Amino acid sequence: MQSLRSCSTDIPPPLSSSSIPMMTTTTALTGAALSFDEEESTEARIRRLISKHPVIIFSRSSCCMCHVMKKLLVTIGVHPTIIQLDDHEIASLPPPPPPATGHGGISSRNPVPAVFIGGSCVGDLKSLVALHLSGHLIPKLVEVGALWG
């Protein structure tokens, strides 16, 4: 039933949710932070993961935008934790920040992929790129300890 999964560039992507009943961990280093209690709700598990990882991306499996988001961060020197969510788990994500302007902005309550930096929702790919182009992404990554300044 619970199928929160993670993936990494170091290993092949996780198997389908039908073959993995629960989240899988990517490495021994992150195993403790990615472990979970079967009694823990999806919302609580997502909040805990956000609080334990300086940079975390929540995505659907085979999401090309997640790949672009990860590529941008890796190019900067950050290796984010990536968690793949099933459709029913996406609604458990905290809401994104309100758009900076009255037009454009995030079009849905739970954009996927969604990146969180230092426990705060940055938003979708468009928001991450805007943060980078404005010159605020690298200082934010340094501030949360995901990148050395």
Sequence and secondary structure as in RCSB ss.txt:
>XXXX:A:sequence
MQSLRSCSTDIPPPLSSSSIPMMTTTTALTGAALSFDEEESTEARIRRLISKHPVIIFSRSSCCMCHVMKKLLVT
IGVHPTIIQLDDHEIASLPPPPPPATGHGGISSRNPVPAVFIGGSCVGDLKSLVALHLSGHLIPKLVEVGALWG
>XXXX:A:secstr
    EEE TTS     TTT SS   S TTTHHHH   TTS HHHHHHHHHHH SEEEEE TT HHHHHHHHHHHH
HT   EEEE  HHHHTTS      SSSSSS  SSS SSEEEETTEEEESHHHHHHHHHTT HHHHHHHTTSS  
